[in-house]
Amino acid sequence: MSTLKSAILCWLLTILFVIMPFGVAAAAQPVTELPFAIQSKAALLMDYETGTVLYEKNAHEKRPMASITKIMTLLLAMEAIEDGRLKLDDPVHVSEYAASMGGSTVFLAPGETFPVSTILESIIVASANDGSVALAEKIYGSHELFVQKMNERAQQLGMKNTHFVNCTGLPAENHYTTAYDVALMSRELLKHPLFFKWSTIWLDYMRDGQTMLVNTNRLVRFYEGCDGVKTGYTEEAGHCISATAKRGNLRLIAVILGAPTSQVRFSEASKLLDYGFANYESVLLVKKGQIVQNEIPVTGGKTSKIMGLAADNLSLLLSKGDSKEFTKDVQIPAPLRAPINQGQKIGVLTVKRDGKEVGKVDIVAGESVEVAGVFDYFSRIFNNWLKRPVNEKNR
């Protein structure tokens, strides 16, 4: 009987899986087999805009991550800058602990001081372990507290199989991630335009030319459209990379963990990106800030009409050759009543293809509307009277 129940359950799940409608992130289904072999221990290909996984191999297997760790280090730094807690010209004082880091470094000495911008470049381009710790101490006062914040941010991003012990990726017990989680934090980092200020630099110098910085990610020089993200290597982790490239509207993220050689790491990341660009395309349906609906009526406010704007980009990932015919359905509860804050959600734009929902985006208020007072009503009545024809006023 248990065998029969299991068979029925599997059959039902299969039916549900086939008929269940998918949102934007599931418009294209991941594959587990490619026309080429992947030697690396784990790999994943993700569409940046929708988060759709296009290919995966052992994507949720916990593995050491080496300097891939620094993606989270950089993310916290970018968020601190965006929040105003950190400025690019703020001084970073190098502690003895930061200067003691081994592995990939820029030879920081205790007592040296550099601006945040220089330290960021040393991390992004040259994967500086000493720079990572110095920046971590600058942002949160101690390396330990910074690591705690790394783990908190990982949980917020849904990185369920990741745990950080340091901000560098130097070998440590209980320091691990997965290819999927690497893609999640890479995607979040790429939302910060400031990152690209340094991510495509191939060769630069610090200390007035005394220290050379060479990008550890050779794909930024040799792969069309590549502009990040991070490489890593330790004997335990093997050769790793999270690589991103953009061509047209399509940005992809390829993650390789545990490659046997550096060449294999770059080669397999390139092959994954090639596969994605050859077989998929991204269609931007709605752009962030785009006017979705004009002159939306508002009652009880100093303003009687507002614009509705798209809260974010809405893209759909398609296999090349798929239909691009869509319908858009705007849903805004009526009437809107003051007060309304700029950026407040006021409705939803739903996009459908062949009658099925393929994506949605919030509609937000393009401006604030305060509650109207007695004077506002009087002024409105008076202005309306002024707009009347002269013959009507004299009746």
N, C-alpha and C positions, 0 to 999 in steps of 0.2 A: 504493500500500500504506500509506503514511504517513497518508493521508487516512482510510482504513478503520480503521487503528489508533486514530486520534484520535477517530473517531466511536464506536468501541467503548468507549474509555476514558471519554468523556463520558457514554455510556449507563450504564456501571457506576457512575460517581460519582453520577449522578442517582438510581440505585436505592439506593445506600448512603445518600444524603442523606435519602431518603424513609423508609427503614425503620430508620435508626439511632435507638435510644432516646435521649431527651434527659433531662437532669437538671432540677433546679428552675429553674436559670437560663435554660433554653431552653423552658419550658412554653408561652410565647407567642412567636410569631415576629415579628421586626421587619418593618415595612413601609417601603417607599421612596416611596410615593405617598399623599398625604392629600387629603381633600376641599377643602383650601385650599392656596394657594401659599406657599412659603417663599422669601423674597427673599434672605435672608442667605447668606453664602458657605458656611457649614457649620452643621449643627444635629444635635442628638441628644436623644432622650427615653429615660430609663433608669428602671427600677424600683429603688428603693433597696435593698429587702430581698434580692432575688435577683440584682441586677446585670443583669437581662434588658434588652436594648436593644429598645425598642418602635418607634422610628423613627430613621432616620439619613439624613443628607445630607452627603456628603463628610466622613464622621466621622473618617477617618484622614488627612485632608489637613493637612499642616503649615502653621500660620498664626501670625502674631504674636498675642500674647494680652493685651497691655496689663495692667491691674490684676487680671485674672483670676489672674495670677501670685501674688497675695497669698493665695490659697487654700492654697498650699503653705507660705507664710510662716506663716500661722496654724496649719496642721497641725503644723509643727515646734514652735511655741510651746505648743500644747495638749499635745503629747507630752512636752515638757520639764516642764510643770506636773504632768502625771500621773506622771512619773518622779521627781518631787521635786527636780529640778534648778533649778526656777524657781518662785517663789511670787508670788501676786497682789500682795502688798504690798512686794515687792522694789523698790528704787529703780532707775530707768533714767536714766542720765546721758546727756544729749544731746551728741554730739560735733559738731565743726565739719563733718565730712563728712555726718553725718545731717541737720544743719540746712541743708546746701547743696542738698538735693533740691528739684527743681522739680515742676511739675505739681500734683497734688492734695496739699495739705499742711494741717497745723494750726499752721503758723508756729512750729515749735520753734526755740528759740534756743540757741546753744552755751552749755553750762553749766547749762541748766535741768534739773530733776530731777522725774520723775513716777513714780508707782507703775506696776508692770506692768499692773494692771487698767485704768488710764486710757489707757495706750498701746494696749492691745488694743482698747479701745472706739474710739479714734481711727482704727484700721485697719479694724475691722469696719464701723463706721457711716460714717465720712467718707473711707475709702480713703487714709489719710495715708501718703504716700511717706516723709516724714521720720520718722514713727513706726515704719514698717516697718524702716528701716535702724537706727534706735536700738535696736529690740528685737532685731534680728539680731545687733548688736554685743554686746548684753547676754547673749544666750544662748551664743554661740560665740566671743566676743572680737574677731571681725573679720567684716566683711561678706563677704569672700572665702571664709572657711571656712564661713560659713553657707550660701552659695550652693553650695559643694561638697556640703554635707549635703543640700541641696534636691535636687540631681541624684542623689545616692545613694538618697534616699527614693523618688524618682520611679521608679528602676529596680526597687526592691523592690516597688512597687505595680503593676509591669507597664506603666508608661507608656513604651512603646518609642519613641514619636515626639515626645518632649518634651526640651528642653534649656533650662536656666535660665542666664542671665548675671548677673542681679541679682534682688533680692527684692521689687522694686517693680512691674516691668512697663514702666518707662520704656524708650523705643525703644533697642534695642541689636542689633547684628549677632549672628546665631546664637542668638537668643532666640525659641523657638517652642514650640507645642504643637498638639494636635488636639482636636476636640470630644469624642472618646471618652476621651482622657487627662484632659481637664478633668472629665468625669463620674467617672472613677476617683478622682481626688484629692478631689473634692467629696464623694463617698460616704464616703471615709475620714475627712474632717473632721467629717462629720455623726455619726460614732460618738462624738463627744466632747460630752456634754451641756453643758459649760461654754460652748461656742460660742454656744448659744442665749440665754445671759444678756444678750448685747448685740445679737444679729443681728436682733431685731425692734424695736429702738429706732428710732423715727422721728425724734425731735428731742431733743437733749440739749446740755449745755454742759460745758466744762472751763475751768480757770483761774477758778473761782468766778463763772461766768457770762459771762466776757469773750470766750470763743471758742465759737461755735455749731457743733454737730455735726449735720448733716442727712444722713439715710441716702440713699446714692446709688441704692439699690434701691427704687424706688417700689412694686414689687409687694408688699412687706411691709405696705404700707398699703392697697393697693387690690385685692389678689387674695386670695380666701378660702383660708386655710390656709398662706399663704406665710410662711416664717420664715428665709429665707436665699437665696442664699449670697453672691454677689459680682458686682459689675459691673466694667466696664473700658472705657476708650476712649483711643485715640490715632488720629491721622490714618492711620497705617499699618495698624493693626489693625481700625479701624472700631469700631462699637458692639458690645460683647460682654456676655454675662451667663451666669452659671450660677445658675439659680433652682430652689429646692426648695419643695414644698408638701406638706402631709399632710392627708388627709381620711379619717377612720375608720382602718382598718389600712393604708391605701395611702399610701406616700410616694413621690413622683416627683422626678426631677431632669431639668430641661430646660436644654440648653446651646445658646446662640446665639453664633456667632462671625462677625464681619464684616457686621453689619447696616448698611444705608445711613444710618439715623437712629436716634436714641435711642428714638423712638416705635415704630419697627418692631421694635427689639430687645425691648421690653416686650410688644408686641402678639403677636409670634411665639412668645415664651416662654409667654405666657398661652394661646395657641391649642394649643400642644403639651401643656401641662398639662391643658387642658380635654379634649382628645382622650383622654389617658390615663385621666382620672377617669371619662369617659363610657363607655369601652369595656372597662376592666379592673378587677379587684378582687383584693385580697391576702387570702389565707386563712392565718391563723396556726395551723399544725398543732401545733407544740410550742413552748413558751416556755422561754427560757434559765433554768436552775435548776429547772425542773419535775421532779418525781419521775417517772421513767420506770418504774422497778421498785423495789419495796421488799423488804427482807429477803433480799438476795443473799448466799448462803452464802460464808464465807471460812474457809479452813483455815489452821492454824498461826499464828493471830493472837490478840491479847489480846481482840479482838472477833470474834464468830462470824458476824455479819451486818452488812451496810451497805446504804445506799440508792444507787441509780444515778440520776444527774441528767443532764438535757440540757445539753450544753456550750454551746449557743447557740440562738438562735431558729431555727426552721425554718418558713419561709413558702412558699407556692406562689402564683404569679401566674396568675390565670385570666382568660380572656375572660368577660365577664358572660354568665350563662346556662349555663356549663359545669357539669358534675356535680361535686358536693362529697363524693362517696362515696369514702372512702379506707380502706386497711387498714394497720396498723402491725405491723412485725416486729422484735422485740427479739432481738439476738444478743449474748450474753455468754458467753465461753468458761468452761467449768466444769471443775474448781473454781477460784475465785480463791484465790491464795495470798498470805499476808503476806510481806514488808511491802507496804503499799499507801499511797500518798500522796494526800491530798485533792486532787481535781482531775485525778488520773491517769486516762487513758483506760482503760476496762475493757470497752467494747463499742460497738456501733453500733445505732442505731434507723433502720430503713429504712421509708419510706412508699411505698405502691404504690396505683395507681389502675388499675382494669381489668387487674390482673395485671402492670402495668409499673411499674418503679421511677421515682418522680418526685422523690425527694429523700431525703437521709439526714443524720443528725447524730450526732456522737460522744456516747457515754454516759460520764460521768466519775464517779469515786468521790465520794460526798458527805461522806466523812470519811477520816481517816488511820487505818491499822491497823498497829500495831507487832507485831513477831514475839513470840509468847508464850514466856515462860520457864518453868522448872520450877514456880516459885511460882504462876504464872498457871494452869497445869494443875491443880495441887493445889487452888487456890481454886475452880476451876470444878467439880471433882469434889465438893468439900465442899458447895458451894452446891446442886448437883444432889441430893446426899444429903438436905440440909435440906428440899428441896421434896417429898420422898417422903412418902406418908402415914405416920402414926405406927405403924400395925400392921405396915408393911413394914420399918420401921427396927428393930423389936423381934424380928424373926424370928431 
